Amino acid sequence: MSFAMAEETPTVDAAKQGTSFNPILAGLLSFVIPGVGHLMAGQQSRGLGWFIGTVVFYVITFFLTAFLVGILLWLFIPFIHIGAGVDAFLQARK
């Protein structure tokens, strides 16, 4: 009786194997959702920092909008997304 061995899936992510993630895709992912491109490129702590920081900024901006101060903070949101995208692109190129 012979048993066929199931093909094992790799358990080590791309960053630990030394393969790089596409920098353009990392930048685009982090532009849409800050931190996701970093996570996909294998930089978990940096990605979580961008993601959590952006969520906190959104929440603070939302609540401060009631006091009219948050309206000015909404103007900074595009810069956060652009900065996250550029950072993810540069970090994935390393």
N, C-alpha and C positions, 0 to 999 in steps of 0.2 A: 504494500500500500504506500503510495507516495503522496506527500502533501506539498502543495505549491506554496512557496514562501511569498508572503505579501510584500510588495515593494514598500520600503519604509520611506516616509516623508521626512525631509530635513527639518530638524528642530532648531537649528541655529539660524538667526536672522541674517540678512544680507550684510549688515554693518559688522557683525562679528566674523564673517567669513572673509572680509576684506573687499567685497564687491561694493561698488558705489551705486547710489541711487541717482537717477537722472536729475541734474540740477534744475533744468527748466520745469520739470514736473513738480519738483519740490517747491520751487518758487511760486508756481501757480496755485498749488494746493494751499500754501500758507497765505497767499493773497486772498483766497476765498474764505478760508477758515484759519486764522492765525495759529500756528503751532503744528498743524497737521503735516505740513511738508517736513518739518524737523523730525516729527515722530517717524515718518516713513523713511527718512534718511538715517535713522538709527540714533538720533539725539533726543532721548526721552526727556531728560531734565530740562533741556532748552525748549523743547516743544511744549511741555506742560507749563513752563513759565510764561511763554507767549500766550497760550490758550487761557490759562487762569487769569493772567493779567488783563487780557482783552475782555473777558467776561466780567471781571470786577469793574473795569472802566465803563462798560456798557450799563451795568447796574447803577453805579454812582451817577452816571450821566442821566439815566432815566429818572432817578429820584430828584436830582437837582434841577431838572427841567421844570418842575413845579415852582421853583423859586427863580426861574428865568436865567439862572447861572448856567444850567445845563445846556441851554441853547447854544452857547458858545463852545461848549465841550463837544457837541456833535460835529463841529467843524474839524476836529482832530481825528475823527474816525478814519477817513481815507488815508491819513499819514500812518496810522497804526497798521493798516492792511498792507500798504506799500512797503513799510519798514519790515514787516514780518516776511513778506515775499522776497525782498532783496536779501534779507539775512539768511533765509532758508536756501536761496540760490547760492550765496557765497559759501555757506557752511557745507552744502552738499558737494561743492566743487573741490573741497579739501581732500 
